[in-house]
Amino acid sequence: MSTGKICCLVLLTLGVLAVAVTLVVILSQPRCAPQQHLHGAVAADTESCSLIGRNILKSGGTAVDAAIAGLICSSVMSPQSSGLGGGVIFTIYNASTGAVEVINARETVPRVFPHDLLSGCGAGFPIGPRWIGVPGELRGYEEAHKRHGRLPWKALFEPTIKLLSEPLVISPVLAKIFHHPNFSEPGKSLCPLLCAGDRFLKLGEKFRWPALQRTLRAVAEHGAAAFYEGEIGRALVEDIRKAGSSLSLEDLQAYKAEVSSALNITLNNHTKVFAPGPPMGGAVLMFILKVLEEYKFHKASLATPEEKVETYHHIAEALKFGNMLRPHMSDPAFSEAQVPVGTLLSDQFAESARQRIDARGDHPVSHYSLLESLHRDQHRSLGTSHISVLAADGSAVSATSTINFPFGSFVYSNQTGIILNNELADFCIANRSIKPGEKPPSAMVPSILISKSGDMLVIGGAGGSWIISATTMAIINKLWFGYDLEHAISAPVMHTQGDSVLFEESFSKVSGLGGKQIASVTLLGNFYFTSGSPPCLNLHSSTRLHTHPTVSHLAMLRSQAPAQFTPFPLLSPHRRLGLACWEEDIKRRKINLH
């Protein structure tokens, strides 16, 4: 496959280059010295949202309170990625009980939908009203807050409502999207919000979002019922049905978030990995880790060029087997052919993959299909936000929210200020029928890792099909290669699509991978890491974005502000990025720590 063809694999609906965001919070023992005690940590994809989450913790809120408040903020600061018109997945660790649970508020198929819907998967981009799923975001917040919240519901919305009292500024990422030629036509539907006359706003120009502010006020006062059963829901349905959606008020009224125990495995008899089960990607992540566990990777696995080639070859092959399982991550409540998770995570199943891994990397796609499937991954969601939170009591939240593609379906509700998802496009990954109420498969893997000694890693990401690969590699780097946290996240990411391998620019130094279909891509610009001395609670956030020079920001709480707590960039702030498709200057951003 030519580099040009592989380049196209990392383009999404709007031609926006692939994203892989990894947001991590880590808690290490022993305890910090009193003068450096940290009360909690929040890692979100913008500074404003990290600080809102931090302030919620400082006000006595729980990790869940902080996560909800941060995600509400993200719906405003990153409107292309997430919002009330989408869905959310929480992985929650309760330090008082030791239990880890998942709240699944992913979008669902409406009761009435076009029965020829999936025939449109191969015809252009799956955007527009036909692809809208029933939003679950607010029901997810409601369930999480009911089970784990402490502050009043209204208090979680107030910071973002206040934020909306001032004009919002067109960010570099929005400006980049607006300038892309594939955006101009579908983007017209967003003009009531993001245009000045008949032109899209430019970088630095300001806009207001009064409709969303009114919606948030109503939800803050009256709860999620205002959206699912009240005037907000009726207005939303009226707008989107005019646009051509079949979604009804009955769909909203019937929506329920699901609560379950997190899927978990133990690696190396030492570290437990917790993540959501199907239709999320947790089982795939765990399968890949189980395949690689038996190779006994350690620091010396990358010591020489020869060992490095062999190690990354094994990782690439395991990623291929894992990513081919994604079509089977269907909603267990609806799939008649659901593969039991116990089978996927069995030692025998992992061994069957290892037996197929040899010195070659040029096998056909069928070689990597452990289960019969028709894998179609033409389109990948990039409209995703993630937040990781760790509270003073040791409780933790890893939560991922999405409207799927950037700006989702491109359907905007003028009355409510809500941008609707195109989540039904995620059914395009597999060739099968879908049913009302079913949740689509997803690569989202908000995860929490806990070692026997009590060390904790709270990790997750955004970037569609890249999420599992990026999260897997960060975990491998930290657990097995012995990288410190900053290096574990800033190390280059490798990803597979079918039998092809995509990797970041710095992987070009790894030679000897001949025979595999490989293209060099650059996914990541800036990274930040903050720590104390000695470190107790470390945060690291890396934003792999071609489309804009922003970084994910971190917020930390501490009793004092010692001088040594200063953020520093790990890469040149003007590192040149490119994929032949375009280049982007990466600019320095400062992290506020208070």
C-alpha positions in Angstrom: 0.0 0.0 0.0 1.4 3.4 -0.9 2.1 6.0 1.6 -0.4 8.2 0.0 -3.1 5.6 0.4 -2.2 5.0 4.0 -2.2 8.8 4.5 -5.9 8.7 3.6 -6.5 6.1 6.3 -5.9 8.8 8.9 -8.3 11.3 7.5 -11.7 11.6 8.9 -15.0 12.9 7.7 -13.8 16.5 7.4 -10.4 15.6 6.3 -9.3 16.3 9.9 -6.2 14.3 10.7 -6.3 11.6 13.2 -6.4 12.4 16.9 -5.2 10.3 19.8 -5.5 12.0 23.2 -4.3 10.3 26.3 -5.2 11.9 29.6 -3.6 10.3 32.7 -3.6 10.8 36.4 -1.4 8.6 38.6 -1.3 8.1 42.3 1.8 6.7 43.8 2.8 5.5 47.3 4.2 6.4 49.7 2.3 9.4 51.0 3.6 12.9 50.2 5.2 15.1 52.8 2.7 17.3 54.5 3.9 20.4 52.8 3.4 18.8 49.4 0.1 16.9 50.0 -2.2 16.9 47.0 -5.9 17.0 47.5 -6.8 15.8 44.1 -6.2 16.1 40.4 -8.1 16.7 37.2 -6.8 16.2 33.7 -9.2 17.5 31.0 -8.7 18.6 27.4 -8.7 22.4 28.1 -7.3 24.5 30.9 -10.7 26.0 31.7 -12.3 22.7 32.2 -9.4 21.3 34.3 -9.7 24.3 36.6 -13.4 23.9 36.9 -13.0 20.3 37.9 -10.2 21.3 40.3 -12.4 23.9 42.0 -15.2 21.4 42.4 -12.8 19.1 44.3 -11.6 22.1 46.4 -15.2 22.8 47.3 -15.6 19.4 48.7 -16.9 17.6 45.7 -16.2 14.0 44.8 -14.3 12.7 41.9 -17.6 12.2 40.1 -18.7 15.7 40.8 -15.5 17.0 39.3 -15.7 14.8 36.3 -19.3 15.9 35.5 -18.5 19.6 35.9 -15.4 19.2 33.7 -17.4 17.4 31.0 -20.1 20.1 31.0 -17.4 22.6 30.5 -15.9 20.5 27.6 -19.2 20.7 25.8 -18.7 24.4 25.5 -14.9 24.7 25.1 -14.7 21.8 22.7 -18.1 21.9 20.9 -16.8 19.8 18.0 -16.1 16.9 20.4 -18.7 16.4 23.0 -21.9 17.8 24.5 -25.5 17.2 25.7 -26.3 15.8 22.2 -23.9 12.9 22.7 -23.1 10.1 25.1 -20.7 9.3 27.9 -19.0 6.4 29.6 -17.8 6.5 33.2 -15.4 4.1 34.9 -15.6 4.8 38.6 -13.4 3.5 41.5 -15.0 3.9 44.9 -12.1 4.0 47.4 -14.3 3.3 50.4 -15.7 0.0 49.0 -12.9 -0.9 46.5 -15.5 -1.5 43.8 -15.1 -0.3 40.2 -18.3 0.2 38.2 -19.1 1.4 34.7 -22.0 3.8 33.9 -22.8 3.4 30.2 -24.8 6.3 28.8 -23.9 5.7 25.2 -26.4 6.8 22.5 -29.0 4.3 21.3 -30.8 3.5 18.1 -34.2 5.3 18.0 -37.4 3.3 17.9 -37.9 4.4 14.3 -34.9 4.6 12.0 -34.2 4.2 8.3 -33.9 0.4 7.7 -31.5 1.1 4.8 -29.3 3.2 7.1 -26.2 1.0 6.9 -26.3 0.9 3.1 -25.1 4.5 3.4 -21.9 3.5 5.2 -19.9 3.3 2.0 -21.5 6.3 0.2 -19.8 9.4 1.4 -19.6 10.5 5.0 -22.3 9.2 7.5 -23.4 12.6 8.7 -26.8 14.2 8.8 -30.1 13.6 10.7 -30.4 9.9 9.7 -27.4 9.1 11.9 -28.5 10.7 15.1 -28.7 8.3 18.1 -30.8 9.0 21.3 -28.5 11.1 23.5 -27.4 9.6 26.8 -25.1 12.3 28.2 -27.3 13.8 30.8 -28.8 10.5 32.0 -25.2 9.4 32.5 -24.4 12.5 34.6 -27.6 12.0 36.6 -26.9 8.3 37.4 -23.2 9.0 38.3 -24.2 12.0 40.5 -27.0 10.0 42.2 -24.6 7.1 43.0 -21.4 9.0 43.8 -22.0 12.8 44.0 -21.9 15.0 47.0 -22.3 18.6 45.9 -25.8 19.8 44.7 -26.5 19.0 41.1 -26.9 22.7 40.3 -23.4 23.4 41.6 -21.9 21.3 38.8 -23.5 23.4 36.1 -22.9 26.9 37.5 -19.3 27.3 36.5 -20.1 26.6 32.8 -23.2 28.7 32.9 -21.1 31.6 34.2 -18.5 30.8 31.4 -21.3 31.3 28.8 -22.1 34.8 30.2 -19.0 36.0 28.4 -18.3 35.7 24.6 -16.5 32.6 23.5 -13.4 32.7 21.3 -12.9 30.7 18.1 -10.0 28.4 19.0 -7.2 27.2 16.7 -8.9 23.8 16.3 -12.3 25.4 15.3 -10.6 27.7 12.9 -8.7 24.8 11.3 -11.9 22.8 10.9 -13.7 25.8 9.4 -11.0 26.2 6.8 -11.2 22.7 5.6 -12.9 22.4 2.2 -15.0 19.4 3.3 -16.5 21.4 6.1 -18.0 24.3 4.2 -21.1 22.5 2.9 -22.3 20.6 6.0 -21.0 23.3 8.2 -23.7 25.7 7.0 -26.1 24.1 9.4 -24.0 25.5 12.2 -24.1 29.1 10.9 -26.7 30.2 13.5 -24.0 29.6 16.1 -20.6 29.9 14.3 -21.0 32.3 11.3 -20.9 36.0 10.8 -23.4 36.5 8.0 -22.6 33.9 5.4 -19.0 33.3 6.5 -17.6 31.1 9.3 -15.9 33.0 12.1 -12.1 33.3 12.1 -9.5 32.5 14.6 -9.8 34.8 17.6 -13.3 36.1 16.7 -16.0 35.8 19.4 -19.4 34.3 19.5 -22.2 33.8 22.1 -24.2 30.7 22.8 -27.3 32.0 24.7 -29.5 29.0 23.7 -27.1 26.5 25.3 -26.9 28.7 28.4 -30.7 28.6 28.8 -30.6 24.9 28.4 -28.0 24.4 31.0 -29.9 26.7 33.4 -33.0 24.6 32.9 -31.2 21.3 33.5 -29.4 22.8 36.5 -32.7 23.8 38.0 -34.9 20.8 37.1 -32.5 18.0 36.5 -32.0 15.7 33.5 -35.8 15.4 33.4 -35.9 18.8 31.7 -34.1 17.3 28.8 -35.7 13.8 28.6 -39.3 14.7 29.7 -39.7 18.4 29.6 -39.6 21.5 27.5 -36.0 21.1 26.5 -36.7 17.7 25.1 -39.8 18.8 23.2 -37.9 21.7 21.6 -35.0 19.5 20.7 -37.2 16.9 19.0 -39.1 19.6 17.1 -35.8 21.0 15.7 -34.2 17.7 14.7 -37.4 16.3 13.2 -37.6 19.3 11.0 -34.1 18.5 9.9 -35.1 15.0 9.0 -34.4 12.8 12.1 -36.8 10.2 13.2 -35.9 10.6 16.9 -39.0 11.2 19.1 -39.8 12.4 22.6 -40.7 8.8 23.4 -37.1 7.8 22.6 -35.9 10.4 25.1 -38.4 9.4 27.8 -37.4 5.7 27.4 -33.6 6.3 27.7 -31.9 4.8 30.7 -28.2 4.7 31.6 -26.8 1.3 32.5 -24.7 0.4 35.5 -22.5 -2.6 35.7 -19.3 -3.9 37.3 -16.2 -3.0 35.3 -14.5 -5.7 33.3 -11.2 -6.6 34.9 -8.1 -8.7 34.5 -4.9 -9.1 36.5 -1.5 -8.5 34.7 1.7 -10.2 35.9 -0.2 -11.3 39.1 0.3 -7.7 40.2 -1.8 -5.1 38.5 -5.6 -5.1 38.0 -7.0 -3.4 34.9 -10.5 -2.1 35.0 -12.4 -0.9 31.9 -15.9 -1.1 30.3 -17.1 -4.3 28.7 -18.8 -4.5 25.3 -19.9 -2.5 23.4 -16.9 -0.5 24.6 -13.4 -1.4 23.8 -12.3 -2.6 27.2 -12.2 -6.3 26.3 -10.1 -5.5 23.2 -7.6 -3.5 25.3 -7.4 -6.4 27.8 -7.0 -9.0 25.1 -4.1 -7.2 23.6 -2.4 -6.8 27.0 -2.9 -10.6 27.7 -1.4 -11.5 24.4 1.7 -9.4 25.1 2.0 -10.3 28.8 3.6 -13.6 28.0 6.5 -11.9 26.1 7.7 -10.7 29.5 8.7 -7.2 28.2 11.0 -5.2 30.4 13.4 -2.3 30.2 15.9 -4.3 28.2 13.3 -5.2 25.6 14.3 -1.9 23.8 18.0 -2.0 24.7 19.3 -2.7 21.2 18.0 -1.9 17.7 17.4 -5.6 17.1 15.5 -6.1 20.4 13.5 -2.9 19.7 12.5 -4.2 16.2 11.4 -7.5 17.7 9.5 -5.9 20.5 7.6 -3.5 18.4 6.9 -6.2 15.9 5.1 -8.2 18.6 3.2 -5.2 19.7 2.1 -4.4 16.1 0.9 -8.0 15.6 -1.0 -8.0 18.8 -2.7 -4.7 17.9 -3.7 -6.2 14.6 -5.4 -9.2 16.3 -7.1 -6.9 18.8 -8.4 -4.3 16.4 -9.9 -7.1 14.3 -12.1 -8.0 17.3 -13.7 -4.6 17.5 -16.6 -5.4 15.2 -17.6 -8.1 17.8 -17.9 -5.6 20.6 -21.7 -5.4 20.1 -24.3 -4.5 22.7 -24.7 -7.8 24.7 -28.4 -7.0 25.3 -29.1 -7.1 21.6 -26.5 -9.2 19.8 -27.5 -12.9 19.2 -24.0 -13.7 18.2 -22.2 -11.9 21.0 -18.9 -13.6 21.8 -18.6 -14.2 25.5 -16.1 -11.9 27.2 -14.8 -14.9 29.1 -13.7 -16.4 25.8 -12.0 -13.2 24.6 -10.1 -12.9 27.9 -9.2 -16.6 28.3 -5.6 -17.7 28.3 -6.4 -20.1 25.5 -7.7 -17.3 23.3 -4.6 -15.1 23.9 -2.4 -18.1 23.2 -4.2 -18.8 19.9 -3.2 -15.3 18.8 0.4 -15.7 20.0 0.7 -18.9 18.0 -0.1 -16.9 14.8 2.6 -14.3 15.5 5.7 -15.1 13.6 8.6 -13.2 12.1 6.5 -12.0 9.2 4.3 -8.9 9.2 2.9 -9.2 5.7 0.0 -11.6 6.4 -3.3 -10.9 4.8 -6.1 -9.4 6.9 -7.8 -12.9 7.2 -4.7 -14.1 9.2 -5.6 -11.7 12.0 -9.3 -12.6 12.2 -9.6 -15.0 15.2 -13.4 -14.8 14.7 -15.3 -14.6 11.5 -16.2 -11.0 10.7 -16.4 -8.4 8.0 -14.4 -5.5 9.3 -15.2 -2.1 7.8 -13.5 0.9 9.4 -13.7 3.5 6.7 -14.8 6.3 9.0 -13.5 7.0 12.4 -14.9 9.2 15.2 -12.7 12.0 16.4 -15.3 14.2 18.1 -14.4 13.0 21.6 -13.4 14.4 25.0 -11.9 12.7 28.0 -11.4 13.6 31.6 -9.4 11.8 34.4 -10.0 12.6 38.0 -8.5 11.5 41.3 -9.9 12.7 44.6 -8.3 13.1 48.0 -9.9 10.0 49.3 -8.4 7.9 46.5 -11.6 7.6 44.5 -11.1 8.0 40.8 -13.0 8.6 37.6 -12.1 8.0 34.0 -14.8 9.3 31.7 -15.0 9.6 27.9 -17.7 11.7 26.2 -18.4 11.9 22.5 -20.7 13.1 19.7 -18.7 10.9 17.3 -17.4 12.9 14.3 -16.3 16.5 14.7 -19.7 18.3 15.2 -21.4 15.0 15.1 -24.3 14.9 12.6 -24.0 18.6 11.9 -27.5 19.0 13.1 -27.9 22.0 15.4 -31.0 22.7 17.5 -31.6 26.4 17.4 -34.0 26.4 20.3 -31.8 24.4 22.7 -28.2 25.2 21.4 -27.4 21.5 21.3 -25.3 19.9 18.6 -26.5 16.3 17.8 -24.3 13.2 17.5 -24.0 10.9 14.5 -23.3 7.9 16.7 -25.2 5.4 14.5 -22.3 5.7 12.1 -20.3 3.5 14.5 -22.4 0.5 13.3 -20.6 0.9 10.0 -17.7 -1.1 11.5 -19.5 -4.3 11.0 -21.9 -5.6 8.4 -25.0 -6.6 10.3 -28.5 -5.4 11.2 -29.2 -3.1 14.1 -32.2 -2.9 16.5 -34.0 -0.1 18.3 -32.4 0.6 21.7 -29.1 -0.9 20.8 -25.9 0.9 21.6 -23.2 1.0 18.9 -19.7 -0.5 19.3 -17.0 1.9 20.5 -13.2 2.0 20.9 -13.6 4.1 24.1 -11.7 2.6 27.0 -11.8 4.9 30.1 -9.6 2.7 32.4 -8.3 2.5 35.9 -5.3 0.4 36.8 -4.5 -0.5 40.5 -1.4 -2.4 41.6 -1.1 -4.6 44.7 0.8 -1.8 46.4 -2.0 0.7 45.8 -0.5 2.6 43.0 -3.2 3.8 40.6 -3.2 4.9 36.9 -6.3 6.6 35.6 -6.2 6.8 31.9 -8.3 7.3 28.8 -8.3 9.0 25.5 -10.0 10.4 22.4 -9.4 9.6 18.8 -11.8 7.0 17.5 -10.1 3.8 16.5 -6.7 5.1 17.7 -7.9 5.1 21.3 -7.2 1.5 22.1 -3.7 1.5 20.4 -2.7 4.7 22.2 -4.0 3.6 25.6 -2.4 0.1 25.2 1.0 1.6 24.4 0.9 4.0 27.3 0.2 1.2 29.7 2.9 -1.0 28.2 5.4 1.8 28.4 4.6 2.4 32.1 4.1 -1.1 33.4 6.7 -3.1 31.4 9.2 -0.8 29.8 9.7 1.0 33.1 9.1 4.5 31.7 8.3 7.3 34.0 4.9 8.7 33.4 5.9 11.6 31.2 7.9 9.3 28.9 5.2 6.7 28.9 2.7 9.2 27.4 5.1 11.2 25.2 6.5 8.1 23.6 5.4 7.7 19.9 2.2 5.8 19.2 1.8 2.9 16.8 -1.6 1.9 15.4 -2.9 -0.8 13.0 -5.7 -0.7 10.4 -6.3 -4.2 9.1 -2.9 -5.5 8.0 -1.3 -2.0 7.9 0.8 -0.3 10.5 0.7 3.5 11.2 3.1 5.1 13.5 4.4 8.4 14.6 7.3 10.1 12.9 9.9 9.1 15.5 9.2 5.5 14.8 11.1 6.0 11.5 14.2 5.4 13.5 13.1 1.8 14.1 14.4 0.0 11.0 14.0 -3.6 10.0 10.2 -3.7 9.9 10.2 -4.6 6.3 7.5 -6.7 4.9 4.8 -4.8 6.8 2.6 -2.1 5.3 3.9 1.0 7.2 3.4 4.7 7.0 4.9 7.3 9.2 2.4 9.7 10.8 2.8 12.3 13.4 -0.1 12.5 15.9 1.3 14.5 18.7 2.6 17.9 19.5 3.0 19.1 23.0 3.1 17.3 26.3 3.1 18.6 29.9 4.0 16.9 33.1 3.9 18.3 36.6 5.2 16.8 39.8 6.4 17.6 43.3 9.5 16.6 45.0 9.1 13.8 46.0 6.2 13.1 43.6 3.1 11.7 45.1 0.3 12.4 42.7 1.5 13.0 39.2 -0.5 14.1 36.2 0.4 13.9 32.5 -1.7 14.9 29.6 -0.8 14.7 26.0 -2.8 15.9 23.1 -2.1 14.3 19.8 -3.8 16.7 17.4 -2.9 17.5 13.9 -5.7 20.1 13.7 -4.7 22.6 16.3 -1.8 23.6 18.6 -3.6 23.4 21.9 -2.6 21.0 24.6 -4.6 19.3 27.2 -4.2 21.1 30.5 -3.8 19.8 34.0 -5.0 21.1 37.3 -3.7 20.0 40.7 -4.9 20.8 44.2 -2.4 21.2 47.0 -2.2 22.7 50.5 0.7 25.0 49.5 2.3 26.1 46.3 6.0 25.2 46.5 8.2 26.9 44.1 9.4 23.6 42.5 5.8 23.0 41.2 6.3 24.4 37.8 5.1 23.0 34.5 7.7 22.5 31.7 7.3 21.4 28.1 8.8 18.1 27.2 9.1 18.8 23.5 10.0 21.9 21.5 7.0 24.2 21.4 7.5 24.7 17.7 8.1 21.1 16.7 7.1 20.7 13.1 4.4 18.1 12.4 3.3 16.6 9.2 1.9 13.7 7.3 2.4 15.1 3.8 -1.2 16.0 4.1 -0.4 19.1 6.1 1.9 20.6 8.7 1.1 22.4 11.9 3.3 24.6 14.1 3.0 23.6 17.8 2.8 26.5 20.1 3.7 26.7 23.7 0.8 26.7 26.2 1.1 27.4 29.9 -0.6 25.4 32.6 -2.1 27.2 35.6 -1.6 25.5 38.9 -3.3 27.0 41.9 
